[in-house]
């Protein structure tokens, strides 16, 4: 599992970093995303649903931790 630590970053930076991380890495293993911005609780699942990725909360923090399984295609 890959880890993307976005603690102390304010919206929209955690979402932007996640998008870049996915785009720049061809690996498809799950991503553990860690954030402290409460807006991430809304934005990350919305992005994942739209992009076809599965997401689940590991903690309801802060910090907030998400496990993201990338969709194929």
Backbone bond lengths (Angstrom), bond angles and torsions (degrees), N, CA, C in turn:
res aa  C-N    CA-C-N  psi(-1)  N-CA   C-N-CA  omega(-1)  CA-C   N-CA-C  phi
1 X - - - 1.462 - - 1.527 108.33 -
2 X 1.311 114.11 134.59 1.461 119.79 177.31 1.523 108.86 -91.54
3 X 1.323 116.58 148.54 1.469 121.51 -178.71 1.518 109.31 -117.97
4 X 1.325 115.58 131.78 1.453 122.56 175.19 1.524 107.11 -120.69
5 X 1.314 115.87 107.77 1.465 121.75 -176.88 1.522 109.64 -94.96
6 X 1.313 115.95 111.61 1.459 121.80 179.52 1.530 110.78 -117.67
7 X 1.317 116.17 29.53 1.463 119.21 179.15 1.525 109.74 -63.01
8 X 1.295 115.40 145.63 1.463 125.13 178.71 1.524 114.28 69.56
9 X 1.328 118.28 8.40 1.463 120.91 174.88 1.520 109.09 -96.80
10 X 1.312 116.12 137.03 1.463 121.57 179.91 1.516 110.27 -92.47
11 X 1.323 114.97 152.94 1.452 122.46 177.80 1.538 109.07 -55.65
12 X 1.297 117.98 137.05 1.451 130.95 10.65 1.534 113.96 -99.04
13 X 1.332 118.02 13.76 1.464 119.95 -173.91 1.523 115.07 -59.54
14 X 1.344 121.33 -41.88 1.472 118.01 177.87 1.530 112.58 -58.87
15 X 1.316 117.28 -41.56 1.459 120.81 179.30 1.530 111.05 -67.02
16 X 1.310 117.20 -42.94 1.465 120.39 178.51 1.524 111.44 -63.46
17 X 1.318 116.72 -42.60 1.466 119.84 177.97 1.525 111.43 -63.31
18 X 1.328 116.98 -38.44 1.455 120.37 177.24 1.523 110.89 -62.91
19 X 1.324 117.04 -45.86 1.464 120.76 179.51 1.534 111.00 -60.04
20 X 1.317 116.82 -44.28 1.470 120.95 178.91 1.520 110.42 -65.00
21 X 1.308 116.83 -42.97 1.464 122.26 -179.82 1.530 110.47 -58.93
22 X 1.323 116.40 -44.61 1.462 120.75 179.00 1.529 110.26 -66.21
23 X 1.316 116.56 -44.07 1.464 121.33 -176.90 1.531 112.65 -66.32
24 X 1.322 117.70 -37.88 1.461 121.85 -174.65 1.526 113.44 -85.77
25 X 1.313 118.63 -9.56 1.451 121.87 -177.89 1.524 109.66 -119.21
26 X 1.314 116.03 125.62 1.465 119.65 179.60 1.528 111.53 -83.47
27 X 1.322 116.74 -11.37 1.467 120.66 -179.87 1.523 109.44 -65.19
28 X 1.318 116.01 141.68 1.461 120.04 -176.57 1.532 113.32 -109.69
29 X 1.341 117.34 8.97 1.462 118.58 178.55 1.528 109.65 -66.20
30 X 1.328 117.37 155.32 1.468 120.66 -177.66 1.531 112.29 -58.28
31 X 1.307 114.44 155.53 1.460 122.65 179.27 1.518 108.30 -114.96
32 X 1.313 116.09 131.57 1.466 121.13 170.32 1.521 106.41 -99.02
33 X 1.320 115.92 114.10 1.456 122.49 -179.41 1.523 108.46 -103.29
34 X 1.319 115.96 129.81 1.466 121.48 179.45 1.526 108.02 -118.63
35 X 1.328 116.13 124.65 1.464 121.49 179.30 1.522 109.89 -133.93
36 X 1.319 115.38 164.62 1.460 120.36 173.27 1.530 111.60 -121.64
37 X 1.316 117.26 -7.86 1.458 121.79 -179.73 1.525 109.81 -83.43
38 X 1.325 116.23 121.32 1.460 121.24 -176.09 1.531 112.49 -61.52
39 X 1.309 118.24 -26.94 1.464 120.73 179.51 1.520 110.77 -64.06
40 X 1.324 117.31 -23.84 1.467 121.24 177.35 1.523 111.73 -59.55
41 X 1.319 116.87 -30.61 1.461 121.35 -179.54 1.523 110.58 -60.89
42 X 1.315 117.12 -28.87 1.461 122.09 176.98 1.529 111.27 -91.48
43 X 1.333 116.10 -46.62 1.466 120.97 -171.33 1.527 114.44 -71.69
44 X 1.322 118.18 -41.76 1.471 120.80 -175.91 1.530 111.04 -64.78
45 X 1.336 119.47 -50.86 1.469 118.69 177.75 1.535 112.94 -61.17
46 X 1.334 117.61 -37.28 1.466 120.46 179.77 1.529 110.29 -63.78
47 X 1.329 117.07 -44.27 1.464 120.66 177.91 1.524 110.48 -62.78
48 X 1.324 116.66 -46.28 1.464 120.52 -177.33 1.523 111.51 -61.82
49 X 1.314 116.99 -41.42 1.463 120.33 178.56 1.526 110.24 -62.42
50 X 1.316 116.63 -45.32 1.461 121.14 -178.90 1.535 111.30 -65.81
51 X 1.344 117.42 -35.13 1.462 121.66 -176.69 1.531 112.74 -87.66
52 X 1.329 117.45 -6.59 1.459 120.65 178.85 1.516 114.33 84.87
53 X 1.340 117.01 21.75 1.456 121.75 177.29 1.524 109.53 -100.16
54 X 1.326 116.01 149.96 1.463 119.90 174.85 1.522 108.22 -91.75
55 X 1.316 116.25 140.10 1.462 120.36 179.73 1.517 108.99 -137.06
56 X 1.324 115.12 143.15 1.470 119.24 172.71 1.521 108.54 -141.87
57 X 1.329 115.23 149.86 1.455 121.26 177.44 1.519 108.71 -81.39
58 X 1.322 115.61 136.29 1.455 120.45 173.06 1.523 108.36 -97.29
59 X 1.325 116.04 -40.07 1.463 121.73 175.76 1.511 108.21 -132.35
60 X 1.307 115.72 155.60 1.452 118.99 175.75 1.517 110.29 -108.15
61 X 1.335 116.20 26.68 1.457 134.57 174.16 1.500 117.68 3.34
62 X 1.289 119.01 -151.82 1.452 125.52 9.27 1.529 113.41 -76.48
63 X 1.311 119.14 151.59 1.455 124.76 -3.65 1.527 111.38 -69.91
64 X 1.326 114.30 152.58 1.462 121.67 177.41 1.527 107.90 -94.75
65 X 1.309 115.85 132.85 1.462 119.98 179.55 1.524 108.92 -122.91
66 X 1.318 114.68 131.58 1.455 122.61 -179.84 1.524 108.33 -122.10
67 X 1.318 116.19 144.71 1.463 121.52 169.16 1.527 105.51 -110.62
68 X 1.324 115.37 123.74 1.453 121.13 -176.05 1.520 108.85 -117.40
69 X 1.331 115.38 119.62 1.468 121.76 175.55 1.528 106.56 -101.49
70 X 1.310 115.79 118.29 1.451 120.78 -174.85 1.521 111.52 -70.93
71 X 1.323 114.68 135.93 1.454 120.87 174.04 1.519 109.16 -74.71
72 X 1.293 115.86 153.95 1.468 120.52 179.80 1.516 108.10 -99.83
73 X 1.329 114.97 129.33 1.462 119.65 176.65 1.463 114.82 107.51
